[in-house]
Amino acid sequence: MGFGDVLMVVVGSDLLAPDPAVVVIPLLCDYSAVPRLNPLIRVCGAELVLAARLISAARRARLRRVRSAVDNGDEITRETDVLMVGV
């Protein structure tokens, strides 16, 4: 998902009722990666860092789909688990 010039991964569950806002994690090229917390995700040939500590909400209407991160689902789930509960 793109928001301005920042790529983001929407991490909210599809099981939740639709809402005008969604939870997102930005993908950055110049972010210091912490092992187990910031997996690298390849988008359009570039490896970007999933910046978990910058998790936030964004208005769904302001986002546009760039590609699906479903192939990185396990990494993203592990990363949010580490962020939220430390495991």
C-alpha distances in whole Angstrom, upper triangle without the diagonal:
4,7,10,10,8,6,5,6,7,11,13,15,15,19,19,19,17,16,15,13,11,11,9,10,9,10,13,15,18,18,21,20,23,24,22,20,18,17,16,13,13,11,13,16,15,15,13,14,13,14,15,18,15,14,14,13,10,11,10,11,9,6,5,5,5,7,8,9,12,15,14,15,18,17,15,17,20,18,18,21,23,21,22,26,26,27
4,6,7,6,4,6,9,10,14,16,18,19,22,21,22,19,18,16,14,13,13,10,11,9,10,12,14,17,17,21,21,23,25,24,21,19,18,17,15,15,12,13,16,15,16,13,15,14,15,16,18,15,14,14,13,10,11,11,11,8,5,5,7,7,10,12,13,16,18,17,18,21,20,17,20,23,20,20,24,24,22,24,28,28,29
4,6,5,6,7,10,11,15,16,19,20,23,22,22,19,17,15,13,12,13,10,11,9,11,12,15,17,17,21,21,24,26,25,22,20,20,19,17,18,15,16,19,17,18,15,16,15,15,16,17,14,14,12,11,8,9,10,10,6,5,7,10,10,13,15,16,19,21,20,20,23,22,19,22,24,21,20,24,25,22,24,28,28,30
4,6,8,10,14,15,18,20,23,24,27,25,25,22,20,17,16,16,16,14,14,11,12,13,15,17,18,21,22,25,27,27,24,22,22,21,19,19,16,17,19,18,19,16,17,17,17,19,19,16,16,15,14,11,12,13,12,8,8,10,12,12,16,18,19,22,24,23,24,27,25,22,25,27,24,24,27,28,25,27,30,31,32
4,7,10,13,16,19,21,24,25,28,27,28,25,23,21,19,18,17,14,14,11,11,10,12,14,15,19,20,23,25,26,23,20,20,18,17,17,14,14,17,15,16,13,15,15,15,18,19,15,16,16,16,14,15,16,16,12,11,11,13,12,15,18,18,22,23,21,23,26,24,21,24,26,23,23,27,27,25,27,30,30,32
4,6,10,13,15,18,21,22,26,25,26,23,21,19,17,15,14,11,10,7,7,7,10,12,13,16,17,20,22,22,19,16,17,15,14,14,12,14,16,13,14,11,12,12,11,14,15,12,13,13,13,12,14,14,15,12,10,11,12,11,14,15,15,19,20,18,20,22,20,18,21,22,19,19,23,23,21,23,26,26,28
4,7,10,13,16,19,20,23,23,24,21,20,19,16,14,13,10,9,6,5,7,10,13,13,16,16,19,21,20,18,15,15,13,11,11,9,11,14,12,12,9,10,10,11,13,15,12,12,13,13,12,14,14,15,12,9,10,10,8,10,12,11,15,16,15,16,19,17,15,18,20,17,17,21,22,20,22,25,25,26
4,6,9,12,15,16,20,19,21,18,17,16,13,11,10,6,5,4,5,9,12,14,14,17,16,18,19,18,16,13,13,13,11,12,11,13,16,14,13,10,10,8,9,11,13,10,10,10,10,10,12,12,14,12,9,10,10,9,10,11,10,13,15,13,14,17,15,12,15,17,15,14,18,19,17,18,22,22,23
4,6,9,12,13,17,17,18,17,16,16,13,10,8,5,5,6,7,11,14,17,15,18,16,18,19,17,15,13,12,12,10,12,11,14,16,15,14,11,11,8,10,10,13,11,10,11,11,11,13,12,15,13,10,11,10,10,9,9,7,10,12,10,10,13,12,9,12,14,12,12,15,17,15,17,20,21,21
4,6,9,10,13,13,15,13,13,13,10,7,6,4,7,9,11,14,18,20,18,21,19,20,21,19,16,15,15,16,13,15,14,17,20,19,18,15,14,11,12,12,14,13,10,10,9,9,11,9,13,12,10,11,10,11,11,9,9,10,13,12,11,14,14,10,12,15,13,12,15,17,16,16,19,21,21
4,6,9,12,11,14,13,13,14,12,8,6,6,7,10,12,16,19,21,19,21,19,19,19,17,15,14,14,16,14,17,16,20,22,20,19,16,15,11,12,11,13,13,9,10,10,11,13,12,16,16,13,15,13,15,14,11,10,10,13,11,9,12,12,8,9,12,11,9,12,14,13,13,16,18,18
4,7,9,8,10,10,10,12,10,6,5,7,10,13,16,19,23,25,22,24,22,22,23,20,18,18,18,19,18,20,20,23,25,24,22,20,19,15,16,14,16,15,11,11,10,11,12,11,15,16,14,15,15,17,16,13,12,12,16,14,12,14,15,11,11,14,14,11,13,16,15,14,17,19,19
4,5,6,9,10,11,14,12,9,9,11,13,17,19,22,26,28,25,27,25,25,25,21,20,20,19,21,19,22,21,24,27,26,24,22,21,18,19,16,19,18,15,15,13,15,15,13,17,18,16,17,16,18,17,14,13,12,15,15,11,14,15,12,11,15,15,13,14,18,17,16,18,20,20
4,5,8,8,11,13,13,10,11,13,16,19,21,24,27,30,28,30,28,28,28,25,23,23,22,23,21,23,22,25,27,27,26,24,23,20,21,20,22,21,18,17,15,16,16,13,16,18,16,17,15,18,16,13,14,12,16,16,13,16,18,15,14,18,18,16,18,21,21,19,22,24,24
4,7,9,12,15,15,13,13,16,19,22,24,27,31,33,31,32,30,30,29,26,24,25,24,26,24,26,26,28,31,30,29,27,26,23,24,22,24,23,20,19,17,18,18,16,19,21,19,20,19,22,20,17,17,15,19,19,15,17,20,17,15,19,20,17,18,22,21,20,22,24,24
4,6,8,12,12,10,12,15,18,21,23,27,30,32,30,32,30,30,30,27,25,25,25,27,25,27,26,29,32,31,30,27,26,23,23,21,23,22,18,17,15,16,15,14,17,19,18,20,19,22,21,18,18,17,21,20,17,19,21,18,16,20,20,17,19,22,21,19,21,24,24
4,6,10,11,11,13,16,20,23,25,29,32,34,32,34,33,33,33,30,28,28,28,29,27,29,28,31,33,33,32,30,29,25,26,24,25,24,20,18,15,16,15,13,16,18,18,19,19,23,22,20,21,20,23,23,20,23,24,21,20,23,24,21,22,25,24,22,24,28,28
4,7,8,9,12,15,18,21,23,27,30,32,31,33,32,32,33,30,28,27,27,28,26,28,26,28,31,31,30,28,27,24,25,23,24,23,19,17,14,13,12,10,12,15,14,16,16,20,20,18,19,19,23,23,20,23,24,21,21,24,24,21,23,26,24,23,26,29,29
4,5,7,10,13,17,19,22,25,29,31,29,32,31,31,32,30,27,27,27,28,26,28,26,29,32,31,30,27,27,23,23,22,23,21,17,15,11,11,9,8,10,13,13,16,17,20,21,20,20,21,24,24,21,24,25,21,21,24,24,21,23,26,23,22,25,28,29
4,7,11,13,17,18,21,24,28,29,28,31,30,31,33,30,27,27,27,28,26,28,25,27,31,30,29,26,26,23,23,22,22,20,17,14,10,8,6,5,7,10,11,14,16,19,20,20,21,22,25,24,23,26,26,22,23,26,25,22,24,27,24,23,27,29,30
4,7,9,13,15,18,21,25,26,25,27,27,27,29,27,24,23,24,25,23,25,23,26,29,27,27,23,23,20,19,18,19,16,13,10,6,5,4,5,8,9,10,13,15,18,19,18,19,20,23,22,20,23,23,19,20,23,21,18,21,23,21,20,23,26,27
4,6,10,13,16,19,22,24,22,25,24,24,26,24,21,20,21,22,20,22,21,23,26,24,24,21,20,16,16,15,16,14,11,8,5,6,6,6,10,11,10,12,13,16,16,15,15,16,20,18,17,19,19,16,16,19,18,15,18,20,18,17,21,23,24
4,7,10,13,16,20,21,19,21,20,21,22,20,17,17,18,19,18,20,19,22,25,23,22,18,17,13,13,11,13,11,7,6,4,6,9,9,13,13,12,14,14,16,17,15,14,16,19,16,15,17,17,13,13,16,14,11,15,16,14,14,17,19,20
4,7,10,13,16,18,16,18,17,18,20,18,15,14,15,16,15,17,16,19,21,19,18,15,14,10,10,9,11,9,6,6,6,7,10,10,13,12,10,13,13,14,14,13,12,14,17,14,14,16,15,11,13,15,13,11,15,16,14,14,18,19,20
4,7,10,13,15,13,15,14,15,16,15,12,10,12,13,12,15,14,18,19,17,15,12,10,7,6,6,8,6,5,7,8,10,13,13,16,15,13,14,14,14,14,14,12,14,16,13,13,15,13,9,12,13,11,10,13,14,12,13,17,17,18
4,6,10,11,10,13,13,15,17,16,13,11,12,12,11,13,12,15,17,14,13,9,8,6,6,7,9,7,7,9,10,11,14,14,17,14,12,14,14,13,14,14,12,16,17,14,15,17,15,12,15,16,13,13,16,16,14,16,20,20,21
4,7,9,9,12,11,14,15,15,13,10,10,9,8,10,9,12,13,11,9,6,5,5,6,9,11,10,10,12,14,14,17,17,19,16,14,14,14,12,13,13,11,15,15,13,14,16,14,12,15,16,13,14,18,17,16,18,21,21,22
4,6,6,9,10,13,15,16,14,10,11,9,10,11,11,13,14,10,9,5,5,7,7,10,12,10,12,14,16,16,19,20,21,19,16,17,17,15,16,17,15,18,18,16,18,19,16,15,18,18,15,16,20,19,17,20,23,22,23
4,6,9,10,14,16,17,15,12,12,9,10,11,11,13,12,8,7,5,6,9,10,13,15,14,16,18,20,20,23,23,25,22,19,19,19,16,17,18,17,20,19,17,20,21,18,17,20,20,17,19,22,21,20,23,26,24,25
4,7,9,13,15,17,15,12,13,12,13,14,15,16,16,12,10,8,8,11,10,14,14,13,16,18,21,21,24,25,27,23,22,22,22,20,21,22,20,23,23,20,22,23,19,19,22,22,18,20,23,21,20,23,25,24,25
4,6,9,12,14,12,9,11,11,13,15,15,18,17,14,11,9,6,9,7,10,11,10,13,16,19,20,23,24,26,23,22,23,22,20,21,21,19,22,22,19,20,21,17,16,19,19,15,17,20,18,16,19,22,20,22
4,7,10,12,11,9,11,11,14,16,18,21,19,16,13,11,8,10,8,11,11,12,15,18,22,23,26,27,30,27,25,26,25,24,24,24,21,24,23,19,21,21,17,17,20,18,15,17,19,16,15,19,21,19,20
4,6,9,7,5,8,8,12,14,17,20,19,15,12,10,7,8,8,10,10,12,14,18,21,23,26,27,29,27,25,25,24,23,22,22,19,21,20,16,18,18,14,14,16,15,12,14,16,14,13,17,18,16,17
4,6,5,6,8,10,14,17,19,23,22,18,15,13,10,10,9,10,10,13,15,19,22,24,28,28,31,29,27,28,27,25,24,23,20,22,21,17,18,17,13,14,15,13,10,13,14,11,11,15,16,13,14
4,5,6,7,10,13,17,20,23,22,19,15,14,11,11,12,12,13,16,17,21,24,26,29,30,33,31,28,29,27,26,24,23,19,21,19,16,17,15,12,13,14,11,10,13,13,10,12,15,16,13,13
4,6,7,10,13,16,19,23,22,20,16,15,11,11,11,10,12,15,16,19,22,25,28,28,31,30,27,28,26,25,23,21,17,18,17,13,14,12,9,10,11,8,6,10,10,7,9,13,13,10,9
4,6,10,12,16,18,22,22,19,15,13,10,8,8,7,9,12,12,16,19,21,25,25,28,27,24,25,24,23,22,20,16,18,17,13,14,12,9,9,10,8,5,8,9,6,7,10,12,10,10
4,7,9,13,15,19,18,15,12,9,6,5,6,6,9,11,12,15,18,20,23,24,26,25,22,23,21,20,19,18,14,16,16,12,13,13,9,9,11,10,7,9,12,10,10,13,15,13,14
4,6,10,13,16,16,13,10,8,6,6,8,9,12,14,14,17,20,21,24,24,27,25,22,22,20,19,17,16,12,14,13,9,11,10,7,7,11,9,7,11,13,12,12,16,17,15,15
4,7,10,13,12,10,6,5,5,6,9,11,14,15,16,19,21,22,25,24,26,24,21,21,19,17,15,15,12,14,12,9,12,12,9,10,13,13,11,14,16,15,16,19,21,19,19
4,6,10,10,8,5,5,6,7,11,12,16,16,16,18,20,20,23,22,24,22,19,18,16,13,12,11,8,11,10,7,11,12,9,10,13,14,12,15,17,17,17,20,22,21,21
4,7,6,5,4,6,9,10,14,16,19,19,19,21,22,22,24,23,24,23,19,18,15,12,11,11,9,12,10,9,13,15,12,13,17,17,16,18,21,21,21,24,26,25,24
4,5,5,6,7,10,11,14,17,20,19,19,20,21,20,22,20,22,20,16,14,12,9,8,10,9,12,12,11,14,17,15,15,18,19,18,20,23,23,23,25,28,27,27
4,6,9,10,14,15,18,20,23,22,22,23,24,22,24,22,23,21,17,15,13,9,9,12,12,15,14,14,18,20,18,18,22,23,22,23,27,27,26,29,31,31,30
4,7,10,13,15,18,21,24,23,23,25,26,25,27,25,26,24,21,19,17,13,12,14,14,17,15,15,19,20,19,19,23,23,22,24,27,27,27,30,32,31,30
4,6,10,12,15,18,21,20,21,23,24,23,25,24,26,23,20,19,17,13,13,15,14,17,16,15,18,20,17,17,21,22,20,22,25,24,24,27,29,28,28
4,7,10,12,15,18,18,19,21,23,23,25,25,26,24,21,20,18,15,14,15,13,16,14,13,16,17,14,15,18,18,16,19,22,21,21,24,26,25,25
4,7,9,12,15,14,15,18,20,19,22,22,24,21,18,18,16,14,14,14,12,16,15,12,15,16,13,13,17,17,14,16,20,19,18,21,24,22,23
4,6,9,11,11,13,16,18,19,22,22,24,22,19,19,18,16,16,16,13,16,15,12,14,15,12,11,15,14,11,14,17,15,15,18,20,19,19
4,6,9,9,9,13,15,16,19,19,22,20,17,18,17,15,15,14,11,14,14,11,12,13,10,8,12,12,9,10,14,13,12,15,17,17,17
4,6,6,7,11,14,15,19,19,22,20,18,19,19,18,18,17,14,17,18,14,15,16,13,11,13,13,10,10,14,12,10,14,16,16,17
4,5,5,9,12,15,18,19,22,20,18,20,20,19,19,18,15,17,18,14,14,14,11,9,11,11,7,7,10,9,7,10,13,12,14
4,6,9,13,15,19,20,23,21,20,22,22,22,22,21,18,20,21,18,18,18,15,13,14,14,10,9,12,11,7,10,13,13,15
4,6,10,12,16,17,20,18,17,19,20,20,20,20,18,20,21,18,18,19,16,14,15,16,12,11,14,14,10,12,16,16,18
4,7,10,14,15,18,16,15,18,18,19,19,18,16,18,20,17,16,17,15,12,13,14,11,9,13,13,10,11,14,15,17
4,7,10,12,15,14,13,17,17,19,20,19,17,19,22,19,18,20,18,15,16,17,15,12,15,16,13,13,17,18,20
4,7,9,12,11,11,15,16,18,19,18,18,19,22,20,19,21,20,16,17,19,17,14,18,19,16,16,19,21,23
4,6,9,7,8,11,13,16,17,17,17,19,22,21,20,22,21,18,19,22,19,17,21,22,19,19,23,25,26
4,5,6,7,11,13,16,18,18,19,21,24,23,22,25,24,21,22,25,23,20,24,25,22,22,26,28,29
4,5,5,8,10,14,15,15,17,18,22,21,20,23,23,20,21,24,22,20,23,25,23,23,26,28,29
4,6,8,11,14,16,17,19,21,24,24,23,26,26,23,24,27,26,24,27,29,27,27,30,32,33
4,7,10,13,16,17,18,21,24,23,23,26,25,22,24,27,25,23,27,28,26,26,30,31,32
4,7,9,12,13,15,17,20,19,19,23,22,19,21,24,22,21,24,26,24,24,28,29,30
4,6,9,11,14,16,19,19,19,23,22,20,22,25,23,22,26,27,26,27,30,31,32
4,6,8,10,13,15,16,16,20,20,17,20,23,22,21,25,26,25,26,29,30,30
4,7,10,12,14,15,16,20,19,17,20,23,21,21,25,26,25,27,30,30,30
4,7,9,11,12,13,17,16,15,18,20,20,20,23,25,24,26,28,29,28
4,5,8,9,10,13,14,12,15,18,17,18,20,22,22,23,26,26,25
4,5,5,7,10,10,9,11,14,14,14,17,19,19,20,22,23,22
4,5,5,8,10,9,11,13,14,15,17,19,19,20,22,23,21
4,6,8,9,10,12,13,14,16,17,19,20,22,23,23,21
4,6,5,6,9,10,11,12,14,16,16,18,20,20,18
4,6,5,6,9,10,11,12,14,15,16,18,18,17
4,5,5,6,9,10,11,12,14,15,16,16,14
4,5,5,6,9,10,11,12,14,15,15,13
4,5,5,6,9,10,10,12,14,14,13
4,5,5,6,9,10,11,12,12,11
4,6,5,6,9,10,10,10,8
4,5,5,6,9,10,9,9
4,5,5,6,8,9,9
4,5,5,6,7,6
4,6,6,4,5
4,6,6,8
4,6,8
4,6
4
